[in-house]
Amino acid sequence: MIKKTLYFGNQAFLNAKNNQLIINKKDEKTSEKKEILIPIEDIGVVIIDNYGVTLTQYLLSSLIENNVAVVICNSNHLPNGMFLNLDCNTLQSEKFRNQISASKPLLKNLWQQIVIAKIKNQTSLLKKNNIPVSNMKKWISEVKSNDSTNLEARASVYYWKNLFPKDINFERDRYGEPPNNLLNYGYAILRAVVARGLVASGILPTIGIHHHNKYNSYCLADDIMEPYRPFVDEIVLNIVKNNENFFDLNTEMKKKLLKIPVIDIFIDNEKRPLMIGLQRTTASLAKCYAGETKKIIFPELK
């Protein structure tokens, strides 16, 4: 089942009753109060992007119990916090132990797989846009254990230099000029979906494979989302190529990026919504930690 992503950018009072999310807000046209009910079991992500949104502790608890990722945005309208369920898998403690005790050779191999999958999808996106990819194809075959020669960085330099039209002089920088703003927002949504998938598979999002920043609570989410980033990049690229106003992260731009969890991807030779496909990825990672398989299942950008 495809879970809904709910975005709250205006004042509202949110409550819960009988496993329903109850939204109380004023109608923008008539100013009359109206009530909307949504089954909590149908929700995957909730994004709170207005300081005038009030929600009850009971609702927050109900959302978390149903493995809904609740994302909080700051004054710049960028996600800066997230609530997740850390007890939604029946084999939680066993899977935590498998993850924590993962050997260094296994982690090095997993990171190699992640880098290869990421460069493959970057290559596919460039190729779809008639950009030369001979170097990228070569680097895919040369990625070593733990990416010891840092081909991920080399591929990223080439990728970002060539992906967007030359006339916008794009440089990928989290704090840089647009469309970095759209990329940042899209990655934040993707990160929430990945973290939700990890938790559902009984894995701690905090303990990473490659990322180990002690100030980062979602190191593993940042690892696993790497091969999924080009799907966000493609959405932003299309916005730029269609001459839409990408300088302003407005409601229209957010609507396009909020579709990330439900865009179609190809994974394990099947077409699936991204959120569903991601569950295949996180479940396969849990099996890698448990020694049941050696390969993470990642999507292919086509």
C-alpha positions in Angstrom: 0.0 0.0 0.0 1.3 3.5 -0.9 1.5 5.7 2.1 0.5 9.4 2.0 2.8 12.3 2.6 1.0 15.1 4.4 2.3 18.7 4.3 1.1 21.4 6.7 2.1 24.9 5.7 -0.7 26.8 7.3 -2.1 27.1 10.8 -4.0 24.0 11.9 -4.9 22.0 15.0 -4.1 18.3 14.7 -5.6 15.6 16.9 -6.4 11.9 16.8 -9.4 9.8 17.6 -10.3 6.2 16.6 -7.0 5.8 14.7 -7.9 8.8 12.6 -5.8 12.0 12.1 -8.2 14.9 12.7 -7.3 18.2 10.9 -9.1 21.3 12.2 -8.4 24.4 10.1 -10.1 27.4 8.5 -11.2 27.3 4.9 -9.1 29.8 3.0 -12.0 31.1 1.0 -14.9 31.2 3.5 -12.9 31.4 6.8 -15.2 28.8 8.2 -13.8 26.0 10.4 -13.6 22.6 8.8 -12.6 19.1 9.9 -10.8 16.5 7.8 -10.3 12.9 8.9 -7.5 10.7 7.5 -6.8 7.1 8.6 -3.4 7.1 10.4 -2.6 3.7 8.9 -2.6 5.4 5.4 0.1 7.9 6.3 3.8 7.5 5.8 5.3 11.0 6.3 4.0 14.2 8.0 5.8 17.5 7.4 5.1 20.4 9.8 6.1 23.6 8.1 4.3 26.3 10.1 4.8 27.5 13.6 1.0 27.9 13.8 0.5 24.1 13.6 -0.5 22.6 16.9 -0.7 18.8 17.5 -1.5 16.8 20.5 0.9 14.4 22.3 -1.7 11.6 21.7 -1.6 12.2 17.9 2.2 12.3 17.9 2.4 9.0 19.8 -0.2 7.5 17.5 1.7 8.5 14.4 5.0 7.2 15.8 3.3 3.9 16.8 2.2 3.5 13.1 5.8 4.2 11.9 5.0 7.6 10.4 8.0 9.8 10.0 7.1 13.2 11.5 9.3 16.0 10.1 9.6 19.4 11.6 10.8 22.4 9.5 12.6 25.5 10.7 12.0 29.2 10.0 13.6 28.8 6.6 11.0 26.1 5.7 13.7 23.4 5.6 13.4 20.2 7.6 15.6 20.2 10.7 14.2 17.5 12.9 12.4 14.1 12.8 10.4 11.8 15.1 10.7 8.0 14.4 9.5 4.8 15.9 12.3 2.8 17.4 10.3 -0.2 18.4 8.3 -1.4 15.4 10.0 -4.6 14.5 9.4 -7.9 16.3 13.1 -8.9 16.2 14.4 -5.5 17.2 17.1 -6.4 19.7 18.5 -9.2 17.5 18.7 -6.9 14.5 20.3 -4.2 16.5 23.0 -6.7 17.7 23.6 -7.9 14.1 24.0 -4.3 13.0 26.3 -3.3 15.8 28.5 -6.3 15.5 28.9 -6.0 11.7 32.5 -6.8 10.7 34.8 -4.2 9.0 35.1 -6.3 5.8 31.3 -6.5 5.6 30.9 -2.7 6.1 33.6 -2.0 3.4 31.8 -4.3 1.0 28.5 -2.6 1.7 29.9 0.8 1.1 31.4 -0.4 -2.2 28.0 -1.6 -3.3 26.4 1.8 -2.3 29.0 3.8 -4.3 28.6 1.6 -7.4 24.8 1.9 -7.2 25.0 5.6 -6.8 27.4 6.1 -9.8 25.3 3.8 -11.9 22.2 5.9 -11.3 24.1 9.2 -11.8 25.4 7.8 -15.1 21.9 6.8 -16.2 20.6 10.3 -15.5 23.4 11.9 -17.5 22.8 9.5 -20.3 19.1 10.2 -20.4 20.0 13.9 -21.0 22.5 13.1 -23.7 25.6 14.0 -21.6 28.8 11.9 -22.3 29.3 9.2 -19.6 32.4 7.3 -20.7 34.3 8.3 -17.6 31.4 7.4 -15.3 31.1 3.9 -16.9 34.8 3.4 -16.4 34.7 4.4 -12.7 31.8 2.1 -12.0 34.0 -0.9 -12.8 36.9 0.5 -10.8 35.2 1.0 -7.4 37.1 -1.0 -4.8 36.3 -2.2 -1.3 35.3 0.8 0.9 35.8 3.0 -2.2 39.4 3.3 -1.1 40.3 5.4 -4.2 37.4 7.8 -3.6 35.7 7.4 -6.9 32.4 8.6 -5.4 33.9 12.1 -5.1 35.5 12.0 -8.6 32.2 10.9 -10.1 30.3 13.6 -8.2 32.6 16.4 -9.5 32.0 15.3 -13.1 28.2 14.7 -12.5 27.5 18.1 -11.0 29.7 19.9 -13.5 27.6 18.5 -16.4 24.1 17.7 -15.1 22.5 21.2 -15.3 22.4 23.6 -18.3 25.6 25.6 -18.5 23.9 28.9 -18.5 22.9 28.7 -14.8 26.6 28.1 -13.7 25.5 25.5 -11.1 27.8 24.4 -8.3 26.5 21.9 -5.8 26.7 23.4 -2.3 24.3 22.9 0.5 24.4 26.7 1.1 24.8 27.7 -2.5 22.6 29.4 -5.1 19.4 27.8 -6.5 18.5 25.1 -7.4 20.5 24.0 -4.4 17.4 25.0 -2.4 15.3 22.5 -4.2 17.9 19.7 -3.9 18.2 20.3 -0.2 14.5 20.1 0.3 14.1 17.0 -1.8 17.0 15.3 -0.1 15.4 16.1 3.3 12.2 14.4 2.3 14.2 11.4 0.9 16.1 11.2 4.1 12.9 10.9 6.1 11.6 8.2 3.9 14.9 6.2 4.2 15.0 6.6 8.0 11.4 5.4 8.2 12.3 2.3 6.1 15.3 1.5 8.2 13.3 1.6 11.4 10.6 -0.6 9.8 13.3 -3.1 9.0 14.5 -3.1 12.6 17.7 -1.1 11.9 19.1 1.9 13.8 19.4 4.9 11.5 22.1 6.3 13.7 24.9 3.7 13.2 26.3 4.2 9.7 28.2 2.2 7.3 30.4 5.0 6.0 29.0 8.2 7.6 30.2 8.5 11.2 29.7 12.1 12.3 29.0 12.0 16.0 26.6 14.9 15.6 24.5 13.1 13.0 21.6 11.1 14.2 20.9 9.6 10.8 24.3 8.4 9.5 22.9 5.1 8.1 20.0 7.0 6.4 22.6 9.2 4.7 24.5 6.1 3.6 21.5 4.2 2.1 19.9 7.3 0.4 23.0 7.8 -1.8 21.8 5.7 -4.8 18.4 7.3 -4.4 19.6 10.9 -4.7 19.6 10.9 -8.6 15.8 10.4 -8.5 15.5 13.7 -6.6 18.1 15.2 -9.0 15.9 14.3 -12.0 12.9 16.0 -10.6 14.9 19.2 -9.9 16.6 19.0 -13.3 13.2 18.8 -15.1 12.1 21.9 -13.1 15.1 23.8 -14.3 14.9 22.6 -17.9 11.2 23.6 -18.1 12.2 27.1 -17.1 10.2 27.1 -13.9 11.0 29.5 -11.1 13.4 27.4 -9.1 14.8 30.4 -7.2 11.8 30.4 -4.8 11.0 27.3 -2.8 7.3 28.1 -3.0 4.3 25.9 -2.5 4.3 24.8 -6.1 7.9 23.7 -5.9 7.2 21.9 -2.6 4.3 20.0 -4.2 6.5 18.6 -6.9 9.1 17.5 -4.4 6.6 16.1 -2.0 5.8 13.5 -4.6 9.2 11.9 -4.1 7.9 9.0 -1.9 5.4 7.9 -4.6 7.4 8.3 -7.8 7.9 5.1 -9.7 11.3 3.4 -9.6 12.6 0.1 -11.0 14.0 -2.2 -8.3 14.7 -5.9 -8.6 13.3 -5.8 -12.1 9.9 -4.5 -10.8 8.2 -1.1 -11.0 7.4 0.2 -7.6 6.7 3.5 -5.8 9.9 4.8 -4.2 8.7 4.3 -0.6 7.8 0.6 -1.3 11.0 0.0 -3.2 13.0 1.5 -0.3 11.5 -1.1 2.0 13.1 -3.7 -0.3 16.4 -2.0 0.1 16.3 -1.7 3.9 15.1 -5.3 4.3 18.0 -6.5 2.2 20.4 -4.5 4.3 19.0 -6.2 7.4 19.7 -9.6 5.8 23.2 -8.5 5.0 23.8 -7.7 8.7 22.3 -11.1 9.6 24.6 -13.0 7.2 21.6 -14.2 5.1 22.7 -12.4 1.9 25.7 -10.4 0.7 23.9 -7.9 -1.6 21.8 -4.8 -0.9 18.9 -4.4 -3.4 19.0 -0.9 -4.9 16.9 0.7 -7.6 18.0 1.4 -11.2 17.3 4.8 -12.7 15.9 4.3 -16.2 
